[in-house]
Structure formats: C-alpha cells, structure tokens
C-alpha cells in the first residue's frame, strides 16, 4: 500500500538517487539542495512510500510570485503558514514505480495540503512532453517560461486553488 508522508533527513540518499535517475545532470537538484529543502520546507516536501521503499517525491517552496524563478533552484526560505503560491520544484518517481499512479497521488496530496493552507495556486515548470500530464490534473499551460534552468525550454503550468 502506498503511503504519503513528509520527507525526513534519513531519506536524503534515496531521494538524491531518484532525482539523479529522473532528471539530467544539468536539471537535477544537488544533494545539498535536496537537504536544504528537507530542512527548510518539510511541510511541502512529500515522499510516497510502498512497503518501506521510497517510490517518489514532490517538493517545492511556497512563493510570493505566480510563477517559478530560477533563483529558487539555488536558495529557498521557510514557507509562510498561509497564502501565496505553492511551487513544485521537483516531482520524481523511481523508474520501477512509474506508470502506477504515484506521481498523480503525490500531486493530489500536495494540492490537498495547499488548499488546507489557503494557498492561491500551485505553480511549476515542465518540459513540453509533460504539459498534457499536468493538464489532465487541472493545470493550465501559461506558455514558455522565462526560466533558463539547465538550458532547457520550460512551460509555466498553474492550477488556481481559489476562485
């Protein structure tokens, strides 16, 4: 059975390994960045676990702006208790857990928590091939991002949580 819980520092080696498997060397967060996220934003860093094995994770700080900026990949701050925008800097699922709904479950959990904290929206950037996945989860494509992260073309995806 899949459970979703907050990330813990002892998860760091496995989370870093999944990050390396799911993103290119240029895109992947460093071990130090993942550690910083566990320490500073544990309230928006969730791990999916099945039978004691980490299947995947989702994380990102709560930010003032409606869209992600590249500086977030290098420095983040603790989350405010309410309001603002929940970002997603990383959503990754270990290869042998892919195509089993783990990413969808993580997104649903993050959204539930963001709604409980009265966040305005959830915002992320993704590559073009993932736009349809996020659209199926209610995100709206807001076009090409100004992000230059890893030299890739990213799309701003956003899901309003307040109407």
C-alpha positions as a Markdown table, in Angstrom:
| # | Residue | x | y | z |
|---|---|---|---|---|
| 1 | Unk | 0.0 | 0.0 | 0.0 |
| 2 | Unk | 1.3 | 3.4 | -0.9 |
| 3 | Unk | 1.6 | 6.0 | 1.9 |
| 4 | Unk | 2.5 | 9.6 | 1.6 |
| 5 | Unk | 4.4 | 11.3 | 4.3 |
| 6 | Unk | 6.7 | 14.3 | 4.9 |
| 7 | Unk | 10.3 | 13.8 | 3.9 |
| 8 | Unk | 12.9 | 13.1 | 6.6 |
| 9 | Unk | 16.6 | 13.7 | 6.6 |
| 10 | Unk | 17.3 | 10.0 | 6.6 |
| 11 | Unk | 15.5 | 9.8 | 3.2 |
| 12 | Unk | 18.2 | 12.0 | 1.6 |
| 13 | Unk | 20.4 | 9.3 | 0.0 |
| 14 | Unk | 17.4 | 7.6 | -1.7 |
| 15 | Unk | 15.8 | 11.0 | -2.7 |
| 16 | Unk | 19.0 | 12.1 | -4.3 |
| 17 | Unk | 19.3 | 8.8 | -6.2 |
| 18 | Unk | 15.8 | 9.1 | -7.6 |
| 19 | Unk | 16.5 | 12.8 | -8.5 |
| 20 | Unk | 19.6 | 11.6 | -10.5 |
| 21 | Unk | 17.6 | 8.9 | -12.2 |
| 22 | Unk | 14.7 | 11.2 | -13.3 |
| 23 | Unk | 16.5 | 14.4 | -14.3 |
| 24 | Unk | 19.5 | 15.1 | -16.5 |
| 25 | Unk | 22.7 | 16.1 | -14.7 |
| 26 | Unk | 22.1 | 19.7 | -15.5 |
| 27 | Unk | 18.5 | 19.7 | -14.3 |
| 28 | Unk | 18.8 | 17.5 | -11.2 |
| 29 | Unk | 18.9 | 19.2 | -7.7 |
| 30 | Unk | 22.1 | 18.6 | -5.9 |
| 31 | Unk | 22.2 | 16.6 | -2.7 |
| 32 | Unk | 22.8 | 19.9 | -0.8 |
| 33 | Unk | 19.7 | 21.4 | -2.4 |
| 34 | Unk | 17.6 | 18.4 | -1.5 |
| 35 | Unk | 18.9 | 18.5 | 2.0 |
| 36 | Unk | 18.1 | 22.2 | 2.3 |
| 37 | Unk | 14.5 | 21.6 | 1.1 |
| 38 | Unk | 14.1 | 18.8 | 3.7 |
| 39 | Unk | 15.3 | 21.1 | 6.4 |
| 40 | Unk | 13.6 | 24.3 | 5.4 |
| 41 | Unk | 10.3 | 23.2 | 3.8 |
| 42 | Unk | 9.4 | 19.8 | 5.3 |
| 43 | Unk | 5.8 | 21.0 | 5.3 |
| 44 | Unk | 5.8 | 20.9 | 1.4 |
| 45 | Unk | 8.2 | 18.0 | 0.8 |
| 46 | Unk | 6.3 | 14.7 | 0.5 |
| 47 | Unk | 7.5 | 11.2 | -0.1 |
| 48 | Unk | 5.5 | 8.3 | -1.5 |
| 49 | Unk | 6.5 | 5.0 | 0.2 |
| 50 | Unk | 5.4 | 1.5 | -0.5 |
| 51 | Unk | 6.4 | -1.4 | 1.8 |
| 52 | Unk | 9.2 | 0.8 | 3.3 |
| 53 | Unk | 10.7 | 1.7 | -0.1 |
| 54 | Unk | 10.6 | 5.3 | -1.4 |
| 55 | Unk | 8.7 | 5.3 | -4.7 |
| 56 | Unk | 8.9 | 9.0 | -5.4 |
| 57 | Unk | 8.6 | 12.5 | -4.1 |
| 58 | Unk | 7.3 | 16.0 | -4.7 |
| 59 | Unk | 8.6 | 19.2 | -3.2 |
| 60 | Unk | 8.7 | 23.0 | -3.6 |
| 61 | Unk | 8.7 | 26.1 | -1.5 |
| 62 | Unk | 5.7 | 28.5 | -1.1 |
| 63 | Unk | 6.5 | 31.6 | -3.1 |
| 64 | Unk | 5.1 | 35.1 | -3.5 |
| 65 | Unk | 5.0 | 35.1 | -7.3 |
| 66 | Unk | 2.6 | 33.2 | -9.5 |
| 67 | Unk | 5.5 | 31.6 | -11.5 |
| 68 | Unk | 8.8 | 29.9 | -10.6 |
| 69 | Unk | 12.0 | 31.9 | -10.9 |
| 70 | Unk | 15.4 | 30.3 | -11.4 |
| 71 | Unk | 16.8 | 31.6 | -8.1 |
| 72 | Unk | 14.5 | 29.0 | -6.4 |
| 73 | Unk | 16.7 | 26.2 | -7.6 |
| 74 | Unk | 19.6 | 27.6 | -5.5 |
| 75 | Unk | 18.1 | 29.3 | -2.5 |
| 76 | Unk | 14.8 | 28.8 | -0.7 |
| 77 | Unk | 13.2 | 30.1 | 2.5 |
| 78 | Unk | 10.9 | 28.6 | 5.0 |
| 79 | Unk | 7.2 | 28.6 | 4.0 |
| 80 | Unk | 4.7 | 31.1 | 5.4 |
| 81 | Unk | 1.8 | 29.5 | 7.3 |
| 82 | Unk | -0.9 | 30.5 | 4.8 |
| 83 | Unk | -1.5 | 32.3 | 1.4 |
| 84 | Unk | 0.9 | 32.7 | -1.5 |
| 85 | Unk | 1.6 | 30.1 | -4.2 |
| 86 | Unk | 2.8 | 26.5 | -3.7 |
| 87 | Unk | 5.5 | 25.8 | -6.2 |
| 88 | Unk | 6.7 | 22.4 | -7.4 |
| 89 | Unk | 10.5 | 22.3 | -8.0 |
| 90 | Unk | 10.6 | 18.5 | -8.2 |
| 91 | Unk | 8.2 | 15.6 | -8.9 |
| 92 | Unk | 10.1 | 12.4 | -9.4 |
| 93 | Unk | 9.2 | 8.7 | -9.3 |
| 94 | Unk | 11.7 | 5.9 | -9.3 |
| 95 | Unk | 11.7 | 4.1 | -12.6 |
| 96 | Unk | 10.3 | 0.8 | -11.3 |
| 97 | Unk | 7.3 | 2.6 | -9.7 |
| 98 | Unk | 6.5 | 4.7 | -12.8 |
| 99 | Unk | 3.1 | 4.3 | -14.7 |
| 100 | Unk | 1.4 | 3.2 | -11.4 |
| 101 | Unk | -0.2 | 6.5 | -10.5 |
| 102 | Unk | 2.4 | 7.5 | -7.9 |
| 103 | Unk | 3.0 | 11.0 | -9.4 |
| 104 | Unk | -0.8 | 11.6 | -9.6 |
| 105 | Unk | -1.1 | 10.6 | -5.9 |
| 106 | Unk | 1.7 | 12.9 | -4.9 |
| 107 | Unk | 0.1 | 15.8 | -6.9 |
| 108 | Unk | -3.3 | 15.1 | -5.2 |
| 109 | Unk | -1.7 | 15.1 | -1.8 |
| 110 | Unk | 0.2 | 18.3 | -2.4 |
| 111 | Unk | -3.0 | 20.0 | -3.6 |
| 112 | Unk | -5.0 | 18.9 | -0.6 |
| 113 | Unk | -2.3 | 20.3 | 1.7 |
| 114 | Unk | -2.0 | 23.5 | -0.3 |
| 115 | Unk | -5.8 | 24.0 | -0.1 |
| 116 | Unk | -5.8 | 23.4 | 3.7 |
| 117 | Unk | -3.2 | 26.2 | 4.0 |
| 118 | Unk | -5.2 | 28.5 | 1.7 |
| 119 | Unk | -2.6 | 28.8 | -1.0 |
| 120 | Unk | -3.7 | 30.8 | -4.0 |
| 121 | Unk | -2.4 | 28.3 | -6.6 |
| 122 | Unk | 0.1 | 25.6 | -7.4 |
| 123 | Unk | 2.8 | 26.6 | -9.9 |
| 124 | Unk | 5.5 | 24.7 | -11.7 |
| 125 | Unk | 7.6 | 24.5 | -14.8 |
| 126 | Unk | 7.8 | 21.4 | -17.0 |
| 127 | Unk | 9.1 | 20.3 | -20.4 |
| 128 | Unk | 6.7 | 20.2 | -23.4 |
| 129 | Unk | 6.2 | 16.4 | -23.2 |
| 130 | Unk | 4.8 | 16.7 | -19.7 |
| 131 | Unk | 2.3 | 19.5 | -20.4 |
| 132 | Unk | -0.6 | 17.0 | -21.2 |
| 133 | Unk | 0.1 | 15.2 | -17.9 |
| 134 | Unk | -0.3 | 18.3 | -15.9 |
| 135 | Unk | -3.3 | 19.5 | -17.9 |
| 136 | Unk | -5.1 | 16.2 | -17.1 |
| 137 | Unk | -4.6 | 17.2 | -13.4 |
| 138 | Unk | -6.2 | 20.6 | -13.9 |
| 139 | Unk | -3.2 | 22.8 | -14.6 |
| 140 | Unk | -3.3 | 25.5 | -17.2 |
| 141 | Unk | -0.4 | 26.0 | -19.7 |
| 142 | Unk | 0.7 | 29.6 | -19.4 |
| 143 | Unk | 3.2 | 29.4 | -22.2 |
| 144 | Unk | 7.0 | 29.3 | -22.3 |
| 145 | Unk | 8.7 | 30.2 | -19.0 |
| 146 | Unk | 11.5 | 32.8 | -18.7 |
| 147 | Unk | 13.4 | 30.0 | -16.9 |
| 148 | Unk | 16.8 | 29.2 | -18.3 |
| 149 | Unk | 17.4 | 26.3 | -15.8 |
| 150 | Unk | 19.7 | 23.7 | -17.3 |
| 151 | Unk | 19.4 | 25.4 | -20.7 |
| 152 | Unk | 16.0 | 23.8 | -21.4 |
| 153 | Unk | 12.7 | 25.2 | -22.6 |
| 154 | Unk | 10.2 | 25.1 | -19.8 |
| 155 | Unk | 6.5 | 25.8 | -19.7 |
| 156 | Unk | 4.7 | 27.6 | -16.9 |
| 157 | Unk | 1.9 | 25.4 | -15.5 |
| 158 | Unk | -0.5 | 26.8 | -12.9 |
| 159 | Unk | -3.6 | 25.5 | -11.1 |
| 160 | Unk | -5.8 | 28.0 | -9.3 |
| 161 | Unk | -6.9 | 26.9 | -5.9 |
| 162 | Unk | -9.2 | 29.9 | -5.2 |
| 163 | Unk | -11.9 | 31.1 | -7.4 |
